[in-house]
């Protein structure tokens, strides 16, 4: 597998925010979002080629006291590498809770049902609205999470319409994350409160702690 980095940090997003988490960031992405904050992981250039066993061993070393805890497989777009599914299964079998952050533009079929999918839906300001594969909707479970990165009012309205039309009761874990620093979180909070929509305002906790320091 092509790996950009493996590191221990605090989970900065999702409903798991604030928990210690080992991140396995796979290299390579099929999108180029305008606000991407991991540009270095979009390419496979400079990535390490590791076997699943080697990744598992490094996760164990990085986790230290937090073994049998929380692991996120992210990218780039991790599901571009077919082996990511087997990696998730092996981590879960070892006792970890596994999160997989994906842009939803690749099929979710074949993923271990015990893995938690965090689907990053692309709004217009990303430059990739419409990239989500609609057939993936049928694979979303109540344990999965839907994240919309909001850069402006148009993104907000896009996300709100998508929820109204397609999410239904698939999951109650829907997150709206303001693009930092483009959208003031207070303004996004006002929109959510005014419209009374049942979503979670999500700030990128790791950025408030470590700014844009790599490996955090």
N, C-alpha and C positions, 0 to 999 in steps of 0.2 A: 504494500500500500504506500501511497505517496503522502507523507506527513509533513505539514508545515511546522507544527510545534505541539508539545505536550507540557502542560503546566498546571500547578495547583493555585487556585485563587478563590475568591468569594464569587458565588453565582450572582451576577449583576442584573439578570433579567428573569422573566417568567414568574410563576407563583412560587418558585423555589429560591427567589432572590434572598441573599443574606446568608445562605448556607455554604460551607466549604465545598468546593467542587473541583475535580480534575477535568481539565479540558483536553480533548484530543482534536486538534484542528487539522483536518485533512486539506490537502492542497488541490487547487483547481476549482473553477466556477464557470458556469455557462451564462451568467449574467454579469452586468457591469453597472450596478446601481450608482446613481449620482452621489449618494451620501455614504457609500461604502466606507467603513472605518477599518477594514482589514484588507486593504489593497494588496498587501504582500502575499495573501493567501489565494488570490485570484489565479495566479500562475503556478505551475508546477516547477518552475525554475528554482533551483536551490533546495527543493524538498528532499527529505530523507526517504529512502525506500526501506520500509520495515515490514516484517512479517507480522501476522496477528499475534503470534506468541511474543515477539519482541515488544509490540505495543502493550500487551497485557503486563509484561514485566516492568516496563517503564511506568505505566499507570500505578502499579503497586508501589514502586519506589517513590513516585511523586506524592502519592496519597499519604504515606507515612501513617500517622495516627488515625487518619480518616479512611482507612481501608474498609471495604464493605459500606461505602457511603454513596456519594453522588458523582456520576461521570456524565459529561456532555460530549457527544460527538458532533462536531460542527465543521465549518469551513470558512471560505469557499462554500461549495455545495457538496456535502459529504456523500450524498447518494449517487453521485456520478461514479463513485467507486463501488462496484458490486460487493466487494468484500466488507463494506461497512455494515451490511446486514448481519454477516457472520460475526463480526467484531462485537456488535450490540448483543447478540445472543450469548456469546462467550462471557462478556462482562456481567450480564444478568445472571447467568448460571453461577458465576463466581460470587454472587451476593450483592452486586451493585444495583442501584437505581440508575437507569440509563435514560438520558434525554437526547433526542436527535433533533437538531435545528436544521430545517430544510426550507428552501424557498417554494416547494410544492410544484415546481415546474417539471419534475421528474416523477415517475411512478412510485407510489408508496407501497405497492403490493410486495409481499414477501418479507416485510419487516416483522420481527418478533412482536406478537401482540402485547407483550409485557413492557415494551419500550414506550416511552412517552414522546409523542411527536410534538414539536413546537414548530408550527408552520408560519413562516414569515411571508404573509401576503404582500404583494408589491402594489403600492398605490401609484398614481400618475407621476408624482415628482421623482420617483425612483428611476423612471424611464422604461419600466418593464410592466406596466399595468397590463393585465390580460395574460401574463405568463403562467398563471396557475392552471394546472390540469384539472378540469372540473370533475373528471372521474375519481379524483382523489377524495372528493367530498364524502363518498360512500365508505371511506376507510377511516374517517375521523371518529374517535370514541370520546366518551365523557371525560376521560383522563387526559386527552390531548389538549393542546393550547393553540389558539389562533392569535397571531401578533400582527398588528398593522402599524407600520412606522409612518407617522404623520408629519409632513413637512409644511403643510399649509391648509387653508380651509377646503380647497378642492379635494385634497387627500382625505380629509375628515368626512366630507359628504360621500365620497366614493366608498370609504370603509363602512359608513353607516348604511348605505344602500345595500352593500354586499351582505351585511349581517341580516338585514330585514328580509332579503330575498332568498338567501341560501343557507344560512347557518341554522336557523330554526332551533331545535333542541339537541343538536348534535353534541354540543359542549357548552358549558356556562363559563369556560375559561377563555375569555376574549380580552386581549390587552391592546391598549392604544399607547404607543410610545412616541413622544415628540422628538423630532430630529434636533439634536444638540449641535450648534446653538441656534438653528434656524427658527425654531418655534418655541415660544415661551411656554413652559409647562402650565403656568397659571392660566394662560389663555385657553389652552386645550382643556384644562379642568373646567373652566367656565362653560365651554361648549357642551361638554358632557353633562354637567349639572343642569344646564338650561334645557337640554333635550331629553333628559331623564333616561338615557340609555344605560343598560346594565353591562358596563365594561370596566376593566381595571386600568387606571392610569399607571403606566409603567415608566419609571425613570431608570436610566442605566447607572445602577449603583456603583459599578466599578469605575466609571468615569468620574464620579464625584469623589471617589477615594484616591485614584491614581491618575486621573486625567487620561491621556492617550498612551500611557506607557505600555509598550509591547510585553506580552506575557503576563498580563494582569487581568 
